[in-house]
Amino acid sequence: MNSLKGVKVIDLTRALSGPFCSMILADMGADVVKVEAGPGGDMSRGWGPFDGEISTYYLSCNRNKRGICVDFRKLEGLDVLRSLILQADVVLENFRPGTMEQMGLGFTELMSQKPSIIMGSITAYGPRGPLSSWPGFDQIAQGYSGLMSLTGFPEGEPTRTGTAIGDLSSGMWLSTAITGALFERANTGKGKHVTTSLLDSLVAMLSVHGQRYLSLGDVPKRTGNAHAVIAPYGVFQTADGPLNLAPITSEMWIRLCNLLGREDLLADARFTTNDARVSNRDALKAELESVLRTKGKQEWTAQCVAAGLPAGPINSLPEVFADPQVIECDLVESVEHPILGAVRQIPTPLAHADVAAPSNAAITASRHPPLLGEHTFEVLREAGFDSSRIEHLLSTKAIFQFEPKA
């Protein structure tokens, strides 16, 4: 996909939220230059587990970018960074509020030199307010946002989600804001500063639960894998593993009872209405599982789907990546890495079609996640730096260029 072809992005972000945003932009065709400070670069390079000497954490969110190493703590390095930003369309950062201003790279300063510049920022708790200076960590923000209070079992403690949903969602929100700002700039010629935060993103993810509280004052309780207001809806055990069932209408409930040969449940006063089933969900679960445990999850899935009942197995990761549907939808891709060889990755889940290619084509990786300083010389030459200046910057350790081992 080349929707953003010609858009140049200087990416100063680290860890996950910002790099995930810039990877989405890169996957859509933007020329993203990842700028890392020496000597270790992005902190995620040191986070395991490792594939050889390369962090799989880093691999997950940095493909399709070029990488340069500039020590912008030094004045010469800061001058290099400023020059690159002023030649770009977009600059991304996820420092604490005020850091860019301290470097002389705040939005007001940049706007005065380049009115068309777009800045995208991710913070922990927002650019203003009493918590604006707090550092950002996904799990802490999950707890602060109320999301953890909704996640987990009634008798258990509040639980974080299985993935860093605050980091990932804030990256997605910011990529949306950046594309919107680019569209607006095409009409006005003016840039703007777009922001989000872990807290903003996670509060937005409260969605129907947040609206329930705001409209009714109800505080939703943790329900584990069961739906708060629909039953049966949730996880049920089969002979060989868990299965999700979601018969959300009265008609589907009848079909489920018929499929399981448990028509008697239709006349059971505990289960005659949805409200009754919600009140007696534990007893209902036991009744259903007495039949579901007689066959495997794949067999039940096939029978449920054939009967018009929403159902699906709960897969392990090996099952996911071997699944025919996942394979058919190109949800795994391979990119060549100079050290690791072929690296399998999860692509951005966007497909595109046009008249020339009517079948959907998934976005694919054209660049491996860059090594530290892999493209420093290349990017600086493109930006107008001559060889003597590059050599000087290298000698003063203001920049670093990756050199492959002999």
Secondary structure, 3 states (H helix, E strand, C coil): CCCCCCCEEEECCCCCHHHHHHHHHHHCCCEEEEEECCCCCCHHHHCCCEECCEEHHHHCCCCCEEEEEECCCCHHHHHHHHHHHHCCCEEEECCCCCHHHHCCCCHHHHHHHCCCCEEEEEECCCCCCCCCCCCCCHHHHHHHHCHHHHCCCCCCCCCCCCCCHHHHHHHHHHHHHHHHHHHHHHHHCCCCEEEEEHHHHHHHCCHHHHHHHHHHCCCCCCCCCCCCCCCCCEEEECCCCEEEECCCCHHHHHHHHHHHCCHHHHHCCCCCCHHHHHHCHHHHHHHHHHHHCCCCHHHHHHHHHHCCCCEEECCCHHHHHHCHHHHHCCCCEEEEECCCEEEEECCCCCEECCCCCCCCEECCCCCCCCCCCCCHHHHHHHCCCCHHHHHHHHHCCCEECCCCCC
